[in-house]
Amino acid sequence: MPLRSAGYTQEEDKFLCQVYMEISQDLITGVYQTSDQFWSRVADAYEAGKNASWNERTKKSIHCRIQTIEKATKKLHACLKQCENRCPSGASNNDIFEQAKLMFVDDPKYKGGWKFDHVWNIIKNFEKFNDTSAKKVSNSCGFGDTNSSSDSVMKKILWVDLHLKDQLE
């Protein structure tokens, strides 16, 4: 049985999230690859660009780390939605974010609290990391993006159409 490697550092998490997002947003290649091919691309890009002092990571390790970050982020987005819906008078976006983090800790799966502040600015608007189970809600507090998933799909379709059109010209 292989030994477990050291935990991911904040810098590794940041780089991994950036690599993951770049590869997953490649709409042309993304459609024509298997899950295994996708994760191989992520692992290869991570290994090629990582700092030499970082531990070597397997494809499975990278996949598990992204899943961990994704699950926690989706949960935090759900907490944010609940706090936004309360819309406390005079609460700033930062106040709502802090309330959501307190609500996050109440979940028994996340007793250690929200541990990904270091990647939040990278992943907070990434569609895959949003709580997709939530319906469109009123955003009178002005926090975050409340577009429905169908709006997102339409934006992607338009982007691909424009991208292909540019290639043909």
KEFI-823755 format. One record per residue (C-alpha): residue number from 1; chain; x, y, z. Coordinates in steps of 0.5 Angstrom, whole numbers. Each point is the difference from the previous one (the first is absolute). Layout:
% residues N
+------+-------+-------+-------+-------+
| resi | chain |     x |     y |     z |
+------+-------+-------+-------+-------+
|  NUM |     A |     X |     Y |     Z |
...
+------+-------+-------+-------+-------+
***
This chain:
% residues 169
+------+-------+-------+-------+-------+
| resi | chain |     x |     y |     z |
+------+-------+-------+-------+-------+
|    1 |     A |     0 |     0 |     0 |
|    2 |     A |     3 |     7 |    -2 |
|    3 |     A |     2 |     5 |     5 |
|    4 |     A |    -5 |     6 |     1 |
|    5 |     A |     3 |     6 |    -3 |
|    6 |     A |     0 |     7 |     4 |
|    7 |     A |    -6 |     4 |     0 |
|    8 |     A |    -1 |     5 |    -6 |
|    9 |     A |     3 |     7 |     2 |
|   10 |     A |    -4 |     7 |    -2 |
|   11 |     A |     5 |     1 |    -6 |
|   12 |     A |    -2 |    -7 |    -2 |
|   13 |     A |    -7 |     1 |     1 |
|   14 |     A |     0 |     7 |    -4 |
|   15 |     A |     4 |    -3 |    -6 |
|   16 |     A |    -4 |    -6 |     0 |
|   17 |     A |    -6 |     4 |    -1 |
|   18 |     A |     2 |     4 |    -5 |
|   19 |     A |     3 |    -6 |    -4 |
|   20 |     A |    -7 |    -4 |     1 |
|   21 |     A |    -4 |     7 |    -2 |
|   22 |     A |     4 |     1 |    -7 |
|   23 |     A |     0 |    -7 |    -2 |
|   24 |     A |    -8 |    -1 |     2 |
|   25 |     A |    -2 |     6 |    -4 |
|   26 |     A |     3 |    -2 |    -6 |
|   27 |     A |    -6 |    -1 |    -4 |
|   28 |     A |     2 |    -3 |    -6 |
|   29 |     A |     5 |    -6 |     3 |
|   30 |     A |    -5 |    -1 |     6 |
|   31 |     A |    -5 |    -3 |    -4 |
|   32 |     A |     4 |    -5 |    -3 |
|   33 |     A |     4 |    -3 |     5 |
|   34 |     A |    -2 |    -5 |     6 |
|   35 |     A |     0 |     1 |     7 |
|   36 |     A |     7 |    -4 |     0 |
|   37 |     A |     3 |     5 |    -5 |
|   38 |     A |    -2 |     6 |     3 |
|   39 |     A |     3 |    -2 |     7 |
|   40 |     A |     6 |    -2 |    -4 |
|   41 |     A |     0 |     7 |    -3 |
|   42 |     A |    -1 |     3 |     7 |
|   43 |     A |     6 |    -4 |     3 |
|   44 |     A |     5 |     1 |    -5 |
|   45 |     A |    -1 |     8 |     0 |
|   46 |     A |     0 |     0 |     7 |
|   47 |     A |     7 |    -4 |     0 |
|   48 |     A |     3 |     4 |    -6 |
|   49 |     A |    -2 |     6 |     4 |
|   50 |     A |     1 |    -1 |     7 |
|   51 |     A |     6 |     3 |     5 |
|   52 |     A |     6 |    -5 |     0 |
|   53 |     A |    -1 |     0 |     8 |
|   54 |     A |    -7 |    -3 |     0 |
|   55 |     A |    -2 |    -7 |     0 |
|   56 |     A |    -1 |    -5 |    -6 |
|   57 |     A |    -8 |    -1 |     0 |
|   58 |     A |    -3 |    -5 |    -4 |
|   59 |     A |    -6 |     1 |    -4 |
|   60 |     A |    -5 |    -4 |     5 |
|   61 |     A |     3 |     5 |     6 |
|   62 |     A |    -1 |     6 |    -5 |
|   63 |     A |    -7 |    -2 |    -1 |
|   64 |     A |    -2 |    -1 |     7 |
|   65 |     A |     3 |     7 |     2 |
|   66 |     A |    -4 |     3 |    -5 |
|   67 |     A |    -7 |    -4 |     2 |
|   68 |     A |     2 |     2 |     7 |
|   69 |     A |     0 |     8 |    -2 |
|   70 |     A |    -6 |    -1 |    -4 |
|   71 |     A |    -4 |    -3 |     5 |
|   72 |     A |     2 |     5 |     5 |
|   73 |     A |    -1 |     6 |    -5 |
|   74 |     A |    -7 |    -3 |    -2 |
|   75 |     A |    -2 |     0 |     8 |
|   76 |     A |     3 |     7 |     1 |
|   77 |     A |    -4 |     3 |    -6 |
|   78 |     A |    -7 |    -4 |     3 |
|   79 |     A |     2 |     4 |     6 |
|   80 |     A |     1 |     6 |    -3 |
|   81 |     A |    -7 |     0 |    -4 |
|   82 |     A |    -3 |    -1 |     7 |
|   83 |     A |     3 |     6 |     3 |
|   84 |     A |    -1 |     4 |    -6 |
|   85 |     A |    -8 |    -2 |     0 |
|   86 |     A |     0 |     3 |     8 |
|   87 |     A |     3 |     6 |    -3 |
|   88 |     A |     2 |     3 |     7 |
|   89 |     A |    -1 |     8 |    -1 |
|   90 |     A |     6 |     3 |     0 |
|   91 |     A |     5 |    -6 |    -1 |
|   92 |     A |     5 |     0 |    -5 |
|   93 |     A |     2 |    -5 |    -5 |
|   94 |     A |     6 |    -2 |     5 |
|   95 |     A |    -5 |     0 |     6 |
|   96 |     A |    -4 |    -5 |    -4 |
|   97 |     A |     6 |    -4 |    -2 |
|   98 |     A |     2 |    -1 |     7 |
|   99 |     A |    -7 |    -2 |     2 |
|  100 |     A |     0 |    -5 |    -5 |
|  101 |     A |     7 |    -3 |     3 |
|  102 |     A |    -3 |     0 |     7 |
|  103 |     A |    -6 |    -4 |    -3 |
|  104 |     A |     5 |    -4 |    -4 |
|  105 |     A |     3 |    -3 |     7 |
|  106 |     A |    -7 |    -2 |     2 |
|  107 |     A |     0 |    -6 |    -5 |
|  108 |     A |     3 |    -6 |     3 |
|  109 |     A |     4 |    -2 |    -6 |
|  110 |     A |     4 |     7 |     1 |
|  111 |     A |     1 |     1 |     7 |
|  112 |     A |     7 |     3 |    -2 |
|  113 |     A |    -3 |     5 |    -3 |
|  114 |     A |     1 |     3 |    -7 |
|  115 |     A |     7 |    -1 |    -2 |
|  116 |     A |     1 |     3 |    -7 |
|  117 |     A |     0 |     7 |     1 |
|  118 |     A |     7 |     0 |    -4 |
|  119 |     A |    -4 |    -2 |    -6 |
|  120 |     A |    -7 |     3 |     1 |
|  121 |     A |     2 |     6 |    -5 |
|  122 |     A |     2 |    -5 |    -5 |
|  123 |     A |    -6 |    -5 |     0 |
|  124 |     A |    -6 |     4 |     3 |
|  125 |     A |    -3 |     2 |    -7 |
|  126 |     A |     2 |    -7 |    -3 |
|  127 |     A |    -6 |    -3 |    -2 |
|  128 |     A |     2 |    -7 |     1 |
|  129 |     A |     1 |     2 |     8 |
|  130 |     A |    -7 |     3 |     1 |
|  131 |     A |    -5 |    -3 |     3 |
|  132 |     A |    -4 |    -2 |    -6 |
|  133 |     A |    -6 |    -3 |     4 |
|  134 |     A |    -2 |     7 |     2 |
|  135 |     A |    -6 |     4 |    -4 |
|  136 |     A |     1 |     7 |    -3 |
|  137 |     A |    -1 |     4 |     6 |
|  138 |     A |    -1 |     8 |     1 |
|  139 |     A |     6 |     3 |     1 |
|  140 |     A |    -2 |     7 |     4 |
|  141 |     A |     6 |     0 |     4 |
|  142 |     A |     5 |     0 |    -6 |
|  143 |     A |     4 |    -6 |     2 |
|  144 |     A |     3 |    -5 |    -5 |
|  145 |     A |    -3 |    -2 |    -7 |
|  146 |     A |    -7 |    -3 |     0 |
|  147 |     A |    -1 |    -2 |    -7 |
|  148 |     A |    -3 |    -6 |    -2 |
|  149 |     A |     4 |    -6 |    -2 |
|  150 |     A |    -4 |     1 |    -7 |
|  151 |     A |     2 |     7 |    -1 |
|  152 |     A |     7 |    -3 |     1 |
|  153 |     A |    -1 |    -6 |    -5 |
|  154 |     A |    -2 |     6 |    -5 |
|  155 |     A |     6 |     4 |     1 |
|  156 |     A |     5 |    -6 |    -1 |
|  157 |     A |    -4 |    -2 |    -6 |
|  158 |     A |     1 |     7 |    -3 |
|  159 |     A |     7 |     0 |     2 |
|  160 |     A |     1 |    -6 |    -4 |
|  161 |     A |    -4 |     3 |    -6 |
|  162 |     A |     4 |     6 |     0 |
|  163 |     A |     7 |    -3 |     1 |
|  164 |     A |    -2 |    -5 |    -6 |
|  165 |     A |    -2 |     6 |    -4 |
|  166 |     A |     7 |     3 |     1 |
|  167 |     A |     4 |    -6 |    -2 |
|  168 |     A |    -4 |     0 |    -6 |
|  169 |     A |     1 |     7 |    -2 |
+------+-------+-------+-------+-------+
***
